[in-house]
Amino acid sequence: MGRRKAAALAGVAAAALLVSACSAGTGSPGTVGGGAAAGGSAAASAETVFRVAFNQPENHPQFIAMRAMGERLAERTGGRYGIEVYPNETLGAQRETIELVQSGALDMSMVASPLLENFNPDFVAFNLPFTFDSQDHQRRAANDPAIVSELYSSLAGQNIQVLGAFHGGIRSMYNPRGPITTPADLAGMKVRVIESDTNIAMIRLMGGSGTPMGMGEVYTALQSGVIDAAENNELTYFNSKHSEVAPYYSYTRHLMLPDYLIVNPAVLEGMSPEHRAIFTEEVRAAIEEEGQLWKTEIARVTQAAKDAGAQFNEVDTEAFAAAIRPLVDQKLTSDVARRIHEQARAAASAG
């Protein structure tokens, strides 16, 4: 027990040093590198400020929604709690931030859903191709307590609690060489994927070779030829400037992954029931706000990418769907995962 406590304290100290280093030289609290963190004035000056790791830029819908959530939380709790969001992998790549949350060195992180398969394989239920028909379908199913309550609390023993599922966009392929229209076009191509066995298997079925990599490395890897392609939504494609080095965006629309806001359960346990209820309400409000922001931003960034020279093309959707269809049966290996996937598909007609 003494060794475990020492390790935990070391983790907290490491995170404190990390955050301190990020804020060094700014001259004001609640900022990273001169303004990258954005809890806002009320949130940043709260009695307890929760730090949230985020791997995208400040103009991303999730960042904007979380920042607004921090302001509302501070207001509704009378300045007791606030939130600061640290974008652009300031606190590390997503896999690293999960470990920081587990150790208690970091309060929360926004992470891509495939990463949680490494902690409970049943999370694969939402990570398979064509699970969701639309953004609204995904929001309903992935935040329905009747479907997800057991799954989202299953990691509590590993010091992870899923607070909710945010929209993570609809993922398609992009590369520097030319349009992709069929799986044959991906033959021999190294494609950056999120670190998960499911995503690696998916790319293999689509004809390519999956290469796990942190988001912060993708631009240089595309530019230098370390990877031949990547897959993500239009917002990440443009905001991360990948359109500069991979101007061909092909609408495979193969995945609609949720992004999970995760927290160390000790954070929730430290709140009064009243404040915990407010916090939960504000997470739900942030999910709704983020969804609306996505709908307006996708059209804007797609046009901006086109204006900058990127080319967008449709693909043989059925050819890609047929290629990766075996992945669903292969990955739904437990009764729990099958039930969740079936319930998610059934929710498509509920809205």
N, C-alpha and C positions, 0 to 999 in steps of 0.2 A: 504493500500500500504506500509506503514511504517513497519507493522508487517511482510509482505512478504519479504521486502528487508532485514530486520533483520535476518529472517530465512535463506535467501540465503547466507548472509554474514557468518552466523554461519556454514552453510554447507561447504563453502569455507575454513573457518578456520579449521574445523574438518579434511578436506582432506589434508590441508597443514600440519597439525600436524601428520596425518597418514603417509604421504610420508616422512616427516622429521624423524619420528620414524623408518621407514623402512630403511632409509639411514644412520641412526646414527651409528657412530663408524667405517664407512668404510674408511674414510679418503680421499675419492674422489667423485666428483659429478657424478650423472648418474648411480649409482650402488645401488642395494638393497641387503642387507645382504652380502656384499663383492663380488658382481658380478652378482646377479640374474637379475637385469634390464639390458637390452642390447640395448641401443640406439646406441652404438658405439661412437667413439670419435667425429666424425663430427656432428652426430645427437645430442649427449649429450651436445655439446658446442654451439648449435644454439641459436640464440637470443630468440626464443620462442620454448620450448620443450613440445610437446603434450605427456601427460602420458596416456598410454593404459593399461587397466586392462585385465589380461589373466589368465585362470584357469588351464592351462596345463604347463608341464615342458619346459625348454629351447630348447630341441631337437625336439619339435613338429614342423611340417611344417608351421603352422600358425605363430608361434613365429619367426622362421627363416625368413619367407617371410616379416613379419612386420618389423623386425630389418633391413633387407636389404632395405625396403621401406624408413625407416627413414634416412638411409645414402644417398639414391638417392634424397630424398626430400631436405635434407640439401645442397647437392651439387647443385641441380637445382635452389634453391631459394637463392643461395649465402650466406648460413648460416642463413637465416631469420627464417626458420622452421626446426625442427627435431622431432624425435619420440623416446620415451623410452617405452619399453614394460616390464611390471611387471608381471612375471609368477607365477604359483603355488598359485593362490588366495591370493597373498600378499596384495592386496587392498580389499579383501573381496570376498565372493561368488558372482556368476553372478547376482543374483537378487539384491543384495546390490549395486553392481557397476552400475546397471541401474539407481538406485535412485541417486547415486553420479553424474552420467552424467546429469540426469535431473536437478539437483540443480546447475550444473555448477562447482561443486567441483572436477570433473574429466572430462577430455576431451573426451576420447573414451573408449570403452570396446568391447571385443569380446564375444558375448553371443549366447547361443543355441536358435534356432528359436522358440521352444515352449514357451519360456518365454515371447515373444512379443504378444502371444495370450491374455495375461492378459491386454494388452493395446489396442488391436484391434483384435477381434475374427477372422477377415478375414485372419490373418496370418496362420490360420490352413490349408490353401490351400496347403502349401508346407510341412506340418507336418504329412501327412497321409501315411499309409503303401503303399508301392509300387507305389508312385507317380512318382519316377524317375527310369529309367531303367539302368542308368550307371552314373558314376562320370561326364563324359563329358556332358551327357544330363542335369544333374543337373546344371552344370556351365552355360550352354547356357540359360536354361529357367529362372533360378533364378537371372540372370544378364541382361536379355533382357528388355530394357526400355519399349518396347511395352506391356510387361506383368506386370512389377513390379513397374513402375514409380509412379503410383497413390498410390499403397500399401505402398511403402517405404517412401513416403512423408506424409503419413496419420497421423503420430505421431508427426508432427512438433508442434502442439498445446500443446503437452505434453513434449516438449523439448527433443525429440528424432528424429534423422534422421538416416535412414539406408543407409550406404555408399556402401555396396555391400555384396554379399553372398559368403562365402568361403566354401570349401568342408569340411564336418565334419565327413567323414567316413561313412561306412555302418555298422549299429548296429546289433549285435547279442547277444545272452544270454550267461552268464557264471556263474558258481557256484562251491561251494566246494564239492558237494555230488557225482555227476556223470553226464554222458551225458544226455542231454535233446534231445529227438527225436520227441515227439508229444506234443500237448497242455496238455494232461493228465499228463505229467511229471511235469508241473508247478503247479499242484493243491496244494493249501495250502502254496505256497512259497511266501514270502515277497520279492519283487523285487524292487531295487532302481531305481527310474525314475527321470527325470528332472521335476521340479515343473510345471505341467500343467494338466488341466482336461483331455485333449486329451490323454496324455500318460498314465494317471491313468486308463482311460476307456479302452485303448488298452491292457494293462496288464490284466485287468479283463477279457476281451474277450479271451485272450490267456490262461486263467486258473489260473493266479496268483493274487497277491494283490500288487498294486503299492504303493511304499513308497517314497515320495519326499525327497531328501537329497542333500546337497551340495557335490561337488566332493571330497573335502578334508576330508570328513567323511567316505567315502565308504570303504577304506581299513580296518579301525578298525571295522566298522560295519559288514563286511564280516567275519573278523577274530573272532569276539566275538559272532556272531550269531544273532545280532540285525536285520540283513537282511539275506535272504537265497540265494539271487542271485542279479545280476546286469546286465545291458545291455549297451553295448557300442561297439566301433570299436576296431580292433586289436591293433592299435597304443596306444590308451588310456589304453587298457587292460594291455599291457606290460609296457609302460612308467610309469604308475601310480602304478606299481608293484602289480596290482590286481591278476596277474597270480600266485603270490606266495601263495595267500590265497584262490583262486578259480581256480583250475587248469583245469577245464572242460569248454571248449569254444565250444558252439554249434551254427552252422551257420544258425540261423533263418533268418538272413538278412531282418528283418522286417521293418527297417526304414533307410532312407538316408536323414538325416536332414542337412540343411545348417546351418552354423554359421554366424551370422551377425556382421559386424563391425558397431557399432553405435557411433554417435557423438552428442554432444549438438549443435543445429543449430547455436548458437551464435559463435561457433568456425569458421564455414564456413563464416558467415556474417562478421567476423573480418578480413578476407583475401581480398586482392585485387583480381579483376577478373583474372588477370594473374596467381597469386599464387594458386587461387582456381582451375583453369584449370589444373595446374601442379599436385596439390594434387589429383584431381580426376583421372588423368592419372596414377598416381603412385598406387592408390588403385587398378585399373584394372590390372596393371602389377603385383602387389602382389598376386592377385587372381590367375593369370596364373601361377606364379612361385610356389605358394603353391600347385596347382593341380599337377604339375610335381613332386614335392617332395613327395606327397602322394603315387604316383605310385611306386616309388622306395623304400619307407620306409615300406610299408605294407608287402612286401615279406621278408624284412630283419627282422622285429620284430616278424613276425610269426615264422620264423625259430629259432630265438633266444628264443622265448617262448617254442617252442618244445624242444630245447636243454636243457632248464631248467626244463623240466618235464611236461609242459602243454600238454593236449590232445585236439585235434580239431576234431569235427565230423559233418557230414552233418545231416540234419533233414528231416522230411516229410514236405517239403515246402508247398505243396498244402493244407495240414491239417491246418497249421498256417494261410495261406492266406484266407482260407474259414472261419476260426474262427474270423478273424478281419475285414473281408470284410464289415460287416454292419456299421463299424465305419465311412466309407467314406460317405455313404448317411446320416448318423446321424449327422455328423459334418459340412457338406457343407450346411449350413442353409441360407446363403445369396446369392443373385445374383452375388455379387462381388466375393465371395469365389469360387462359382461354375465356374465362367468365368475364373478365374486365374488357377484353377485346370485343366479345360479343355484345356486351352492354354498350360499349362505345359505338359500335356499328349501328345498333338499334336506335341510339339517340339521334342518328342522322335524320330520321323521319319525325322526330318529336318536335322539331322546331318549324 
